[in-house]
Amino acid sequence: MTKRALIASLVVWVCSLLLAAPLSPSPGRASGGSNLLQNPGFEESTEGWHVDHETTQFNSVTEPVHSGQWAASLNRTDGVPGEIYIYQDVEGIIGGMPYALSGWATSNSNFWWVKLRIEWRNASGSLGRWVDSDPLTGDEEEYQLLTIPKGGEGEGVRAPPDATIARIKCMASIQNPDPTTPVFFDDLSFTFQGWKVYLPLVVKNY
């Protein structure tokens, strides 16, 4: 084998190892398109999600759903207007890198709005800043898509440099409390949009 052919074979072999080797980084370093949320479609009931307050009524339901067998139902049990939400913390966020959030939700006239939010937090859990989806308002009994960034376009929203945690919230603001009219969320997706790396092959002539 000539020196040129040997070098070319070594370069191809090394690059194939780099591309094929499974990476095992922290959750925030998952490849673009991999959902970083636990139980994003509520198929495992309420596993992985937390409520903001004991008066927030959160449970999984079989109707209506966007896909699968289950969805999340969100309401308030104390008859008091105001904001309610469920949340999940995603650790291992890479500061300065882009992320995207999407999900499906319904609304009704008893709510001022329904939306999604990403809260960026540092290693101590302190809140840095947040970004919201466009809100749903009025009667939207059919599932509607909510996205961050708004419109679902672009590379995503960049985490602040010191962010290590993303708190994902499904939120609603109740105008007229009614136990018979909850809002529903389903099919959440929080994805890392970075690491689009290209490895050029350069083979010299000898």
Buried (B, 14 or more C-beta within 10 A) or exposed (E): EEEEEEBBEEBEEEEEEEEEEEEEEEBBBBEBEEBBBEBBBBBEEBEBBEBBEEBBBBEBBEEEBBEEEBBBBBBBEEEEEBBBBBBBBBEBBBBEBBBBBBBBBBBBEBBBBBBBBBBBBBEEEEEBEBBBBBBBBEEBEEBBBBBBBEEEEEBBBBBBEBBBBBBBBBBBBBBEBBEEBBBBBBBBBBBBBBEEEEEEEEEEEE
